[in-house]
């Protein structure tokens, strides 16, 4: 765990954003600030981080206040807006969590060292504990005395704390990406149902339902059931399906400087599984480059949201930002 990463704004940014949203029309705020600036501020995104996503969502187009750029589907636009806010706000929360823990470590280490030294002396000085030792003097010497014992135990505790923070951070960001991928799959089902028909072609339906509901209604119902089951599939399988449907074109770069790495995502998914279901609970799951991994998970979600935007022209809707931020 470290304090490195993007420079996040203060926690008043969300309150200020809500006040601004309430004091003016949604369209005017969106037109003035731009969609990325609004969502960046709402999610605690830095300007540097937001600038990396300049190709995302708008795809070179602007949503003007006069409404000339029209949404294809209100529900899909709402879901895409939720995807972006989920990823950026979870990123902000995770970074705040890591930064605040790191800031409090010096004081926590001081308290832990004091408690561990005192605990050592209580153990050694109580005559009732003498029967626990084969040779108490050798034990004191072997452990380095109160100072050596206290320092060693405190170092272990701090290392375990850092490991726990890293593990929690990875699980938090992975869960945000997991939810985003499921939402993005559903978005494609809303705006391009025919793209999913091939996965449902063998589904059997009673003839009476065909007559009563019609093909479109049955397809909608079948897709809903399909997505409910599909969300339980591995994140890799869902990402593969999204990439198959969106087929990024040459030069498409929704997130500046980001290259999707399927193997890295698979490795991080396996790491998340090992954190939650460790083979040996007594041995911490080894983790390296955690800050880079967190940024990768965030950008993976933004990248796939950008692909959906480019392929299906689904966009963020400024009119639903207020309700999503409540």
N, C-alpha and C positions, 0 to 999 in steps of 0.2 A: 504494500500500500504506500502511496506517495501523495504529495499535494500537487503533483504536476497535472497538466491538462488545460483545457480552455479556460479563459478568464470569464467567470460568470458574474452577472450583475447582482445587485443586492436583492434581498427578498421582498423589497417594497415594489419591485417592478410589476408584479402581477396585480397588486392593489391599484397601482397607478394606471395600469392598462384597463382594468375594469372601470375605473372612474372616467377615463377618457372615452371608453366605449359607451358608457351611459350618458355622457354629456354631448355626444354627437351621433349622427346617423352612422349605422354600420358601413354603408357604402362610402361615406366620406372618409371615415377612419381608414378603411381598406385602401382607398384610392391614394390617400396622403402617405400612409406608411408603407404600403405594399404588403402582400400576404406573408412573405417570409419574415419581414420585420415584425409584424404583429405576432405571428406564432413564435418567433424567436424570443421576443420580449415576454410573452406569456409563459414560455418554457424555461426562461432563464438562460437562453442561448446567448453567447457572446456575438458581437458583430463579426469577429473573425470566423467563428463557427458557422454563422448564418451565411456568410459570403461563399463558403464552400458549396452551398446548396443552391447556387443561383440558377442552375439548370433544372432544378426540381420543381414540379408542380406547374409552373407557368409554361415551361417548354418554349421559351422565346416569345410568349404571348402575354398580354396584360388584360386583366379583368377591369374594365373601365366602369366608373360609377354610373354611366348612362345605360349599362346593361347590354351592350352590344355583343359581349362574349357570354353566351348562354350555356348553363349547365345542361349536360345530357340527361342527368338523372339526379334529382335532389337527394335521394337516399344514398347513392354512390358518393356524391360530393360530401355529404355529412360524414360518411365512413372514412373517406380519405382525410378529411380534416381531423377526425379523431385519431387516425393512425399517426399523423404528423405530431399532434399534441402529445399523444401517449409516448412516443419515442423521445421527443425533446424534453418533456417534463420529467419523465423517468430518469433521463440522463442527468438533468439538473439536480434532482433529488439524490441520486446516487453520488454525484460529485460533492454535493453539500454534506452528505453523510460521511464520506471519506475525509473531506477536509476538516470537519468538526472533530472527528475522532482523532485525527493526526494532531490537531491543535491542542487537544486535551491530554495527549500522551505524556508530556513531561510531568504534569501534575499527578497523573495516574501512576506513573512509574515511581515517583517519590513516595506516594502513599503505600503502594504495594511493597516497596523495599522496606519501609518502616514496619509494616505489618508482618512481613516475613522474618525480619530480624527479631522482632518481639516474640513471634511464635516459636522461633528456634530457642530463645532463652527460656520461655515457659516450659518447653519440652525438656530442656536440659536441667533446669533448676528445680523441677518438681521431683521430690524423692519417690513419689508414687510411680514414676516412670522408669526408675532405675532397673526394674526387672525386664524392661524391653531391650536392654543393651547387653551384648556379650562383653563388650569393653567400651564404656562410655567415653573414655579419653581418646581411644583410637577413632571412635565415631566422630568426635569433635574435630580431630586432626584431619581425618579423611574428607570431611565436608568443608574444610576451610574455616571452621568456626562460624560464629553468627554472621560476620560480614560476608564470608565466602558463600555460605548457604543462602543468605538473603539475596545476594547478587545473582546467583545461579538460578534460583527459583523465579525471581522477578524477570530475568531475561527470558525464561521459558514462557512466562505468562504474557509478556509483551509480544513475543513471537506468535503465540497462539491467538492473541487478540488481532494482530495484523492479518493473520491467516484467515480468521473468521470474518473480518471486514472484507477481505478480498473475495472470499467465497460468497458472502451475502451479496456483494456488489455484482458479481457475475450472474448469480441467480436472478437478481432484480432486473438487470438489463436483458438477460435471455428471455425472461417472462414477457417483457415489453415487446421484444422482437417476435416472439411466438404469437402473441395476440395480434400484432400488426400483420403478420403473414396470413393468419386466418382471415382477418378482415379484408385483406387485399384479394384473397381468393374469392370471398363472397362478393366483393365489388365487381370482379370480372363476371361473376355469375349474374349480377344484376344488369350489366350493360351489354353482355355478350353471351346470353344463355346458350346460343347455338354452339359456342366453342366447347361447351361441356356435354353436349348431347351424346357424343361418342362414348362417354364413360357411363352412360345410362341406357344405352341402346338395348341391353339384354334384360332390363327390368320388366317384370311381368305386372300387368295392370288388369283388373277385372273389366270386361267389356262394358258393363253397366256404368262404371265410373267414367269411361271414355265418353259415353253418350251424355252423361249428366254434367260432367265438368269441362270437357273439351281438352284438346291436346295441350294448349298453353298453360292452363291451370294445373294439369297433371304434371307437366314438366317443372313448373315452379315448385310444386309440393315435393316432387322427387328430388329436385336440387337441394331444397332445404334439408331433407333427410340425409342426402349425400354429404352436405357440408358439415352437418352435425357429427357424422362418423369420421369424415375426413380430417376434422380438427384434432382428432385423437391420433392421427398418423404422425410419424416423425416430422420434425421441422424440415429436415432435408428433403423428404418426399414432397412436402407442400411447396418448398422453394423450387424444386425441380419442375413442378407443374406450372408454377408462375412463370418461370423462365421459358418453358415450352410455349406457353400461351402468348407471352409478350415478345419473345424473340428480339432482344436488343439489336438495333441496327449498328453498322459501323460508325464509330464516332459519337455514339450516344453516351453522354457522360452526365447523368443526373446529379451526381455528387462529385465535385471537382477533385481530381487526384485519387479517387477511390476506384480500386479494381476488385471486383467480387472474387472471392477465393472460396470455392466450395469445400475444399479440404480443410481450410481453417475453420469454417463454420461447423463442419462435421466434428472436428477435434474439440471445439468449444462446447458443442452439444454433448459429446461424450464426457467432457470435464464436468459439465453441469450435472450429468447423471451420476458421476462418481462422487460429487459433493453431496448430493441428496441421498444416494444409496452407496456409501463407501464399502469397499470390501473389508476394510479393517478400520473400525471407528476410532481406534487408538492412534492411528497414524494419519496425520493431516494430508489431505490431497495436495500434491505439489502444484504450485501455480507460479507462472512467470509472466512478465510483461502484461500485468493485469490492466494497467491504464490503456495500453494499446488495444487490448482485447475488448475493453468496454467501448472504446471509440469505434472499433470494427463492428460490433453488434449494432450500435446506433446507426452507423453509416450503411450497414447491410439493409436495415429497414427503410432508410431514406432512399437508397438506391432502388429497391424494388417498388417503392411508392412512385418513384420517378418513372420507372418502366411502365407501370400501369397508367400513369398520366400520359406518357408519350403514345402508348398504344391505343388507349381508349378515350383520351381527352377528358378524363375525369379530373376535376379540379377542387381545390379547397374553397369552401363556401364561407365568406365573412359573416353571413347572416346567422350562422349557427355557432359561431365562436363563443358568444356569451353563454349559451346554454351548456356548452361542453366544459366551460371553465368553472361553472358553479359547483 
